[in-house]
Amino acid sequence: MIATEASPLTSSAPSLLTPEEALAILEGKESLLALVNRASQERVRHFGNRVRIHILDNIKNGYCPEDCGYCAQRKGGESGIQEYSLKGEDEIWEDAKKAKENGAYRFCMVTSGRGPTDKAVDQLAKTIRKINSELGLRVCLSAGILDNKKAQVLKDAGLDRYNHNLNTSESNYNEICSTHTFKDRLTTLEAASVANIGLCSGLIVGMGEQHSDIVSVAFELKRLGVISIPVNFFIPIKGHAITKSNLTPEYCLRVLSVFRLVNPDSEIRIGAGREGHLGTLQSMALYVANSLFADGYLNVKGSDMEQTMSMIRDCGMIPEFTEGIPEGWEEYKSSSLYEEKNFPELYKFKK
């Protein structure tokens, strides 16, 4: 039951912005509605009205020797998160099965730590092979730093994509992490690319970076041909070394639009923080991005699947399931405030 439709490995459409134009957008020098309209046209051109839903499975939590300032799992973070070792194959497979039943287009497995051992890679490869063959579900893995050998083992098992976010620009990287370098991240992406694994890499917005840092990441991802770009908005919870996140819904939309216009045919995903930082503009963001996470993130809760499906439907869009659109989706109706059962509670003044 292997998924037969091959996912593209790299983006090929040319950028529609120069770095100077992208910077001007982030500085607010273009009307937001005009910008969203321009980005939306590219979204429709490459992805129609479809939305890809991704579900994260945190298959190993905590025990991390890295000091990434944006992560609750970092060493010395004292965040109070639950720590656990790598889940077993059967448990991960059941998580994947549930994700598919809930409408996931791709199942994203995430492990903490600097990078997997040879033994862990073999275990992950076995699990990926089972999910791919028995469920026909595309798999993305985020497991830290890889070399060419480990990347090839994962590719041979059927890994669809490998996630390793750049997170911020090279010039800003020392401000968020000291235990590995920006170059280490590039080397991992290059190893996955050599193995013909599709690249998933994005950033975290709101960590004290400059507009120019965001522009730099957008064009670096374009240079690498990254086909899947998660745009995360920093969530300042306990355990993070970074504690402030001065973001507005308008600015978040501008960032998403820049990534769409710089990477027109890449999957642009609304990542962590959409609920709090985009607020009432979440649905507008779907006219720019064609992908999102549902059922929360690594260690932070988010919108559940029902809320996510309702938002997609309200935008006049459809979810892109692994095996096409299920029967009955066109008849789906989210609950309405104005259903008859709610009438008695709608009156502002009652006798």
C-alpha positions as CSV (number, residue, x, y, z in Angstrom):
1,M,0.0,0.0,0.0
2,I,2.9,2.3,-0.7
3,A,2.0,5.9,-1.7
4,T,2.4,5.9,-5.4
5,E,2.5,9.6,-6.2
6,A,6.1,10.7,-5.9
7,S,6.7,13.9,-3.9
8,P,8.9,16.4,-5.7
9,L,12.4,16.6,-4.2
10,T,13.3,20.2,-5.0
11,S,11.7,23.5,-5.9
12,S,12.3,24.8,-9.4
13,A,10.2,27.9,-9.8
14,P,12.3,31.1,-9.7
15,S,11.9,33.6,-6.9
16,L,9.6,36.5,-7.6
17,L,11.3,38.9,-5.2
18,T,14.8,40.4,-4.8
19,P,16.3,40.5,-1.3
20,E,15.7,44.3,-1.3
21,E,12.0,43.8,-2.2
22,A,11.6,41.2,0.5
23,L,13.1,43.5,3.0
24,A,10.7,46.3,2.0
25,I,7.8,44.0,2.5
26,L,8.9,43.1,6.1
27,E,9.3,46.8,6.8
28,G,5.7,47.4,5.9
29,K,6.2,49.2,2.6
30,E,3.6,47.3,0.7
31,S,-0.1,47.1,1.4
32,L,-0.9,43.9,3.3
33,L,-4.0,43.1,1.3
34,A,-2.1,43.6,-2.0
35,L,0.7,41.5,-0.7
36,V,-1.5,38.6,0.4
37,N,-3.3,38.8,-3.0
38,R,0.0,38.5,-4.8
39,A,1.2,35.6,-2.7
40,S,-2.2,33.9,-2.9
41,Q,-2.0,33.8,-6.7
42,E,1.2,31.8,-6.5
43,R,-0.3,29.5,-3.9
44,V,-3.2,28.7,-6.2
45,R,-1.0,28.4,-9.2
46,H,1.1,25.6,-7.6
47,F,-1.3,24.0,-5.1
48,G,-4.9,25.0,-6.0
49,N,-7.2,25.1,-3.0
50,R,-5.7,22.1,-1.2
51,V,-4.3,22.1,2.3
52,R,-1.8,19.6,3.6
53,I,-2.2,18.6,7.2
54,H,0.8,17.4,9.1
55,I,0.8,15.7,12.4
56,L,3.9,15.6,14.6
57,D,4.9,12.6,16.7
58,N,7.5,13.4,19.3
59,I,9.0,9.9,19.4
60,K,11.9,10.9,21.8
61,N,11.6,13.7,24.3
62,G,14.2,15.5,26.4
63,Y,17.7,14.2,27.4
64,C,19.2,16.6,24.9
65,P,22.8,17.8,25.1
66,E,22.2,20.9,22.9
67,D,21.6,24.4,24.2
68,C,19.2,25.8,21.5
69,G,17.7,28.8,23.2
70,Y,14.3,28.3,21.5
71,C,13.8,24.7,22.7
72,A,12.2,23.4,25.9
73,Q,14.2,20.2,25.6
74,R,17.6,22.0,25.8
75,K,20.1,21.0,28.4
76,G,19.6,22.9,31.7
77,G,16.2,24.2,30.5
78,E,14.3,22.9,33.6
79,S,11.1,23.3,31.6
80,G,9.2,20.5,33.4
81,I,8.5,18.6,30.2
82,Q,8.2,14.8,30.4
83,E,11.3,13.0,29.2
84,Y,11.3,9.6,27.5
85,S,13.5,7.5,25.4
86,L,12.8,6.5,21.8
87,K,9.4,4.9,21.3
88,G,9.2,1.3,20.1
89,E,8.3,0.4,16.5
90,D,4.7,-0.8,17.4
91,E,3.9,2.4,19.4
92,I,5.1,4.7,16.5
93,W,3.2,2.6,14.0
94,E,0.0,3.0,16.0
95,D,0.6,6.8,16.2
96,A,1.0,6.8,12.4
97,K,-2.2,4.8,11.9
98,K,-4.2,7.2,14.0
99,A,-2.6,10.2,12.2
100,K,-3.7,8.8,8.9
101,E,-7.3,8.2,10.1
102,N,-7.4,11.8,11.3
103,G,-6.5,13.1,7.9
104,A,-2.7,13.5,7.9
105,Y,-1.1,14.0,4.5
106,R,2.3,13.4,6.1
107,F,3.4,11.8,9.4
108,C,6.3,13.7,11.0
109,M,8.5,11.8,13.5
110,V,10.7,14.0,15.7
111,T,13.5,12.9,18.1
112,S,15.5,15.0,20.5
113,G,19.3,15.0,20.7
114,R,22.2,16.1,18.6
115,G,21.8,13.2,16.1
116,P,20.9,9.5,15.9
117,T,23.3,6.7,16.5
118,D,23.8,3.9,13.9
119,K,21.6,1.7,16.1
120,A,18.8,4.3,16.3
121,V,19.0,4.9,12.5
122,D,18.5,1.2,11.9
123,Q,15.5,1.2,14.2
124,L,14.0,4.3,12.6
125,A,14.5,2.8,9.1
126,K,12.6,-0.3,10.1
127,T,9.7,1.8,11.4
128,I,9.7,4.0,8.3
129,R,9.6,0.9,6.1
130,K,6.6,-0.5,7.9
131,I,4.6,2.8,7.9
132,N,5.3,3.3,4.2
133,S,4.4,-0.2,3.1
134,E,1.5,-1.0,5.4
135,L,-0.2,2.5,5.7
136,G,1.0,4.1,2.4
137,L,1.6,7.2,4.5
138,R,4.4,9.6,3.6
139,V,7.0,10.0,6.4
140,C,9.1,13.0,7.4
141,L,11.8,12.5,10.0
142,S,13.5,15.1,12.2
143,A,16.4,13.5,14.1
144,G,19.2,16.0,14.2
145,I,22.6,16.0,12.5
146,L,23.1,13.3,9.8
147,D,26.0,12.1,7.7
148,N,25.8,10.7,4.2
149,K,25.8,7.0,5.3
150,K,22.9,7.5,7.8
151,A,20.9,9.5,5.2
152,Q,21.3,6.7,2.7
153,V,20.0,4.1,5.1
154,L,16.9,6.2,5.7
155,K,16.4,6.8,2.0
156,D,16.6,3.1,1.3
157,A,13.9,2.6,4.0
158,G,11.5,4.9,2.0
159,L,11.9,8.2,3.9
160,D,10.1,10.9,2.0
161,R,11.5,14.0,3.6
162,Y,14.0,15.0,6.2
163,N,13.5,18.0,8.4
164,H,16.3,20.1,9.7
165,N,15.4,23.7,10.2
166,L,18.0,26.5,9.7
167,N,16.0,28.4,12.3
168,T,17.8,31.7,11.7
169,S,20.5,33.3,9.5
170,E,24.1,32.3,9.7
171,S,25.1,35.7,11.1
172,N,22.5,35.4,13.9
173,Y,23.1,31.7,14.7
174,N,25.5,32.2,17.6
175,E,22.8,34.2,19.4
176,I,20.5,31.2,19.6
177,C,22.9,28.2,20.0
178,S,26.5,27.4,20.9
179,T,26.7,23.6,20.8
180,H,26.5,23.3,17.0
181,T,26.9,25.7,14.1
182,F,24.9,26.9,11.1
183,K,27.3,25.0,8.9
184,D,26.5,21.7,10.8
185,R,22.9,22.3,9.7
186,L,23.8,22.9,6.1
187,T,25.9,19.8,6.1
188,T,23.0,17.7,7.3
189,L,20.7,19.1,4.6
190,E,23.3,18.5,1.9
191,A,23.7,14.8,3.1
192,A,19.9,14.3,2.8
193,S,19.9,16.0,-0.6
194,V,22.7,13.7,-1.9
195,A,20.6,10.7,-0.8
196,N,17.7,12.1,-2.8
197,I,15.6,12.7,0.2
198,G,13.3,15.8,-0.1
199,L,14.3,18.6,2.2
200,C,12.1,20.1,4.8
201,S,13.7,23.2,6.4
202,G,12.4,26.5,7.8
203,L,12.9,29.0,10.5
204,I,11.5,30.3,13.8
205,V,10.4,33.9,13.7
206,G,10.4,36.1,16.8
207,M,13.7,35.3,18.4
208,G,15.2,38.8,18.3
209,E,16.4,38.6,14.7
210,Q,16.5,41.5,12.2
211,H,14.3,41.7,9.1
212,S,17.5,40.9,7.1
213,D,18.0,37.6,9.0
214,I,14.5,36.4,7.8
215,V,15.3,37.5,4.2
216,S,18.6,35.7,4.4
217,V,16.9,32.4,5.4
218,A,14.3,32.7,2.7
219,F,16.9,33.0,0.0
220,E,19.2,30.4,1.5
221,L,16.3,27.9,1.4
222,K,15.8,28.8,-2.2
223,R,19.4,28.2,-3.0
224,L,19.1,24.7,-1.4
225,G,16.0,24.0,-3.4
226,V,14.0,23.2,-0.2
227,I,10.6,21.8,-1.2
228,S,9.0,22.1,2.3
229,I,9.3,25.1,4.5
230,P,7.8,25.3,7.9
231,V,7.5,28.9,9.2
232,N,7.3,28.8,13.0
233,F,6.5,31.7,15.3
234,F,8.3,31.6,18.6
235,I,6.3,30.5,21.7
236,P,8.0,31.8,24.8
237,I,7.3,29.1,27.4
238,K,9.2,28.0,30.5
239,G,12.6,26.4,29.7
240,H,13.5,28.6,26.8
241,A,16.6,30.8,27.0
242,I,14.8,33.2,24.7
243,T,11.9,34.8,26.5
244,K,10.4,37.5,24.4
245,S,8.5,37.3,21.1
246,N,7.2,40.7,19.8
247,L,5.1,39.5,16.8
248,T,1.9,40.9,15.4
249,P,-0.6,39.0,13.1
250,E,0.2,41.5,10.3
251,Y,3.9,40.9,10.5
252,C,3.4,37.1,10.6
253,L,1.4,37.3,7.4
254,R,4.1,39.4,5.8
255,V,6.7,36.8,6.7
256,L,4.6,34.0,5.2
257,S,4.1,36.0,2.0
258,V,7.8,36.6,1.6
259,F,8.5,32.9,1.9
260,R,5.8,32.2,-0.7
261,L,7.1,34.7,-3.2
262,V,10.7,33.7,-2.7
263,N,9.9,30.0,-2.9
264,P,6.7,29.9,-5.1
265,D,6.4,26.2,-5.6
266,S,7.6,25.1,-2.2
267,E,5.2,23.8,0.4
268,I,4.9,26.7,2.9
269,R,3.7,25.4,6.2
270,I,2.2,27.5,9.0
271,G,4.1,26.0,11.9
272,A,4.1,26.4,15.7
273,G,2.6,29.5,17.2
274,R,-0.1,30.1,14.6
275,E,-2.9,30.1,17.1
276,G,-1.4,32.8,19.4
277,H,0.5,34.9,16.9
278,L,-1.8,35.0,13.9
279,G,-4.9,35.1,16.0
280,T,-7.9,36.1,14.0
281,L,-5.8,36.2,10.8
282,Q,-5.1,32.4,10.9
283,S,-7.6,31.8,8.1
284,M,-6.1,34.6,5.9
285,A,-2.7,32.9,6.3
286,L,-4.1,29.8,4.5
287,Y,-4.5,31.9,1.3
288,V,-0.7,32.2,1.4
289,A,0.5,28.9,2.9
290,N,-0.8,25.5,1.7
291,S,0.1,23.4,4.7
292,L,-0.2,23.4,8.5
293,F,0.3,21.3,11.6
294,A,-2.7,20.0,13.6
295,D,-3.0,18.5,17.1
296,G,-0.3,20.7,18.5
297,Y,3.5,20.8,18.3
298,L,6.4,19.1,20.1
299,N,5.7,20.2,23.6
300,V,3.0,22.8,23.2
301,K,-0.7,22.3,22.6
302,G,-2.4,23.7,19.5
303,S,-5.6,23.6,17.6
304,D,-7.2,20.1,17.4
305,M,-8.2,18.4,14.2
306,E,-11.8,19.5,14.3
307,Q,-10.9,23.1,14.7
308,T,-8.3,22.8,11.9
309,M,-10.8,21.1,9.5
310,S,-13.4,23.8,10.3
311,M,-11.0,26.5,9.4
312,I,-10.0,24.8,6.1
313,R,-13.6,24.4,5.2
314,D,-14.5,28.0,6.1
315,C,-11.8,29.2,3.7
316,G,-13.4,27.2,0.8
317,M,-10.5,24.8,0.7
318,I,-10.1,21.1,1.0
319,P,-7.7,18.9,2.9
320,E,-5.2,16.9,0.8
321,F,-5.3,13.4,2.2
322,T,-2.8,10.7,1.4
323,E,-5.3,8.9,-0.8
324,G,-7.4,11.7,-2.1
325,I,-10.4,13.5,-0.8
326,P,-12.7,11.1,1.2
327,E,-16.3,10.7,0.3
328,G,-18.6,13.0,2.1
329,W,-16.1,15.8,2.6
330,E,-18.1,18.1,0.3
331,E,-21.1,17.6,2.6
332,Y,-19.1,18.5,5.7
333,K,-20.5,21.3,7.8
334,S,-18.9,22.8,10.8
335,S,-21.2,23.7,13.7
336,S,-22.7,27.1,13.5
337,L,-23.5,29.6,16.3
338,Y,-26.9,30.1,14.5
339,E,-28.1,26.5,14.7
340,E,-31.6,26.2,16.1
341,K,-30.5,24.6,19.3
342,N,-28.5,27.7,20.2
343,F,-31.4,30.2,19.7
344,P,-32.5,30.4,23.3
345,E,-29.0,31.6,24.3
346,L,-28.6,34.2,21.6
347,Y,-30.9,36.8,23.1
348,K,-29.0,39.7,24.8
349,F,-31.9,40.7,26.9
350,K,-34.4,38.1,28.1
351,K,-37.7,38.4,29.9
